[in-house]
Amino acid sequence: MGIALILWGCSAETLDRAPLGDTEESFFDEPVDYFTLSLTAYSELTDFYWWHGGSGNYLHGLWHMSGDDITSDNQFQDMELFTASMSPTNGKIGEYWDRAYVLIGKANVMIDKTTSADRDAYEDPSFLDHIAGEGYFLRGYMFWKLYNKFGTAPLITERITTFDKIDNPKTEGVQLLDQAISDLEAAANLLPESWDASNKGRVFANSARGMLVKALVFRGNYGGGNADYTQALTVFNTINNSVTSLTPAYTDNFDVFDENNEESLFEFQASEATGLDNVWLDNGGPWRGVESMHAFWGFFDASGSTADNDSGGNPWRITQKLSNAYGIDAGAPDPRLEFFMEADRSFTKYGKAGFNELNGTGRGSRNNPRILRYSDVILMAAEAAARTNDLTTAVDLINDVRTRARDWATAVGAPEITTTGEPADRPASTDQAEVLDWVFDERWVELAGEEDARWFDLKRMHETGLVDLATWTADDNGWSTDLASPTQFNPNKLIWPIPQVEIDRNNAISTNNPGY
């Protein structure tokens, strides 16, 4: 929290500058100029996480609701079940697409300006490498997201400065994943191993390594096979564990007072503008001190107060399916779910009292969304090991995550936490299918309600034959939901449509995704 306020503050030296000339080249002559460029890319993340005041056009449901872990009884039907409103004209999908390419465009500028800079002009030009690494990371991250959400999208890897470059065709196959992997490899080689306290919140080498592990396993699922799984394990073993490790307490990862901790590899740095964060203004202005800089976690607030949750008193809930398996309705509830779940299955991860901190509006939160955690990466490595039939390593990695959960629950011993030795270690197994089931079950619990986790996992399970989503109906043995609508999940729509506005303006794209 506070990267925009701490990291990029202006000093008297940086303010005492000659007037800008007629070209941008006259601007990029001091390190602070490049730092400001980096800030503009990070700040674009705000547009994915803030509460869009007045319009109700918050995007969170797009990446939280499409799965069998979180549900709602009166909202987000289109996002839960891929109903007819998930069409090429869906405003939220269009906004997500546009924001993604704004961020990619800013990352391209970062890469262009830092790699073309005169390194001899600076006593220590390493800052150029670090900012280039941030650009590669952010671009690779967004290409990974676009692949998993749309399946195909234009691959723009250069700064567009002429009109003949504005029309770009859709990718084929796993080209977006290929580029994401290439970008993340570059980022891992350019980023520093760590930052000092004043730079906390910037991505670092382990951020790129962790994201690279995920991208490689995903590409392995979608055709790459054992070569990608083996490479993912190799990258996983290069993660610097003097910098990155599991936190002692599972709850540290959702606590506003323990942000950017040793388990966190990538967070959106939620904050509050100096002039009081204004949830009705976006962050695109000249940082007047009132733009939106917050995250929104009102859906994880169980208070029933619309001032806090702005969802009509209907917060998000754990699905009955997940609760039956590991929650309050299970014989031996998992402490990770039990701690954040209310009696009505309302889920308060990020929004639990004492863990969240609202800004002056009562809606915007200072609690950082943890986009990539080390436990996620550990379980990706466990999957890679299981898929290459190294079942001993896979089980050991699963148990690393379960041990943390068990030790934390035992140490805390709060009334709402089970302390009867759950979750117990998984035993040794020679059954690959069984171990893969354990991997995905562990991800289901550990990452419940977190960004894109379960939805992307279900798609990968379907792709590799672990489940057949075509057989799922909207019941608690399949697509569990609290929605009363008779609409069923459509397994033929596992990706979003390309926004119609993109097809209309891009002469290189004439057809949409199948089914749209």
ZIWO-V329882 format. One record per backbone hydrogen bond with DSSP energy under -1.0 kcal/mol. CO is the residue of the C=O (numbers start at 0). NH is the residue of the N-H. If there is no record, write none. Layout:
[[CO:NH] [CO:NH]]
This chain:
[[1:5] [2:6] [10:14] [11:15] [14:16] [22:25] [23:26] [23:27] [26:28] [29:32] [30:34] [31:35] [32:36] [33:37] [34:38] [35:39] [36:40] [37:41] [38:42] [41:44] [42:45] [43:46] [44:47] [45:49] [48:295] [50:52] [51:55] [58:61] [59:62] [59:63] [60:64] [62:451] [64:66] [68:318] [70:316] [75:79] [76:80] [77:81] [82:85] [84:86] [86:89] [87:499] [89:93] [90:94] [91:95] [92:96] [93:97] [94:98] [95:99] [96:100] [97:101] [98:102] [99:103] [100:104] [101:105] [102:106] [103:107] [104:108] [105:109] [106:110] [107:111] [108:112] [109:113] [110:114] [111:115] [116:118] [117:120] [118:121] [124:127] [125:129] [126:130] [127:131] [128:132] [129:133] [130:134] [131:135] [132:136] [133:137] [134:138] [135:139] [136:140] [137:141] [138:142] [139:143] [140:144] [141:145] [142:146] [143:147] [144:148] [145:149] [146:150] [148:495] [161:164] [162:165] [171:174] [173:177] [174:178] [175:179] [176:180] [177:181] [178:182] [179:183] [180:184] [181:185] [182:186] [183:187] [184:188] [186:190] [191:204] [195:198] [196:199] [198:201] [203:207] [204:208] [205:209] [206:210] [207:211] [208:212] [209:213] [210:214] [211:215] [212:216] [213:217] [214:218] [215:219] [216:220] [217:221] [218:223] [219:222] [219:224] [224:228] [225:229] [226:230] [227:231] [228:232] [229:233] [230:234] [231:235] [232:236] [234:237] [235:238] [239:242] [239:243] [248:251] [249:252] [250:253] [254:257] [261:244] [262:373] [265:370] [265:371] [267:269] [272:275] [277:280] [278:52] [280:291] [288:274] [289:277] [292:270] [294:364] [296:299] [297:300] [298:315] [304:307] [304:308] [310:313] [315:346] [316:70] [318:322] [319:323] [320:324] [321:325] [325:333] [326:329] [333:336] [333:337] [334:338] [339:347] [341:344] [344:317] [345:341] [347:350] [347:351] [351:354] [351:355] [354:255] [356:365] [358:361] [363:358] [364:294] [368:267] [368:370] [371:264] [371:265] [372:376] [373:377] [374:378] [375:379] [376:380] [377:381] [378:382] [379:383] [380:384] [381:385] [382:386] [383:387] [384:389] [385:388] [388:390] [389:393] [390:394] [391:395] [392:396] [393:397] [394:398] [395:399] [396:400] [397:401] [398:402] [399:403] [400:404] [401:405] [402:406] [403:407] [404:408] [405:409] [406:410] [407:411] [408:412] [413:416] [430:434] [431:435] [432:436] [433:437] [434:438] [435:439] [436:440] [437:441] [438:442] [439:443] [440:444] [441:445] [442:446] [444:447] [446:449] [449:452] [451:455] [452:456] [453:457] [454:458] [455:459] [456:460] [457:461] [458:462] [459:463] [460:465] [460:466] [461:464] [467:470] [468:471] [472:474] [472:478] [474:477] [477:479] [489:492] [498:502] [499:503] [500:504] [501:505] [505:508] [512:515]]
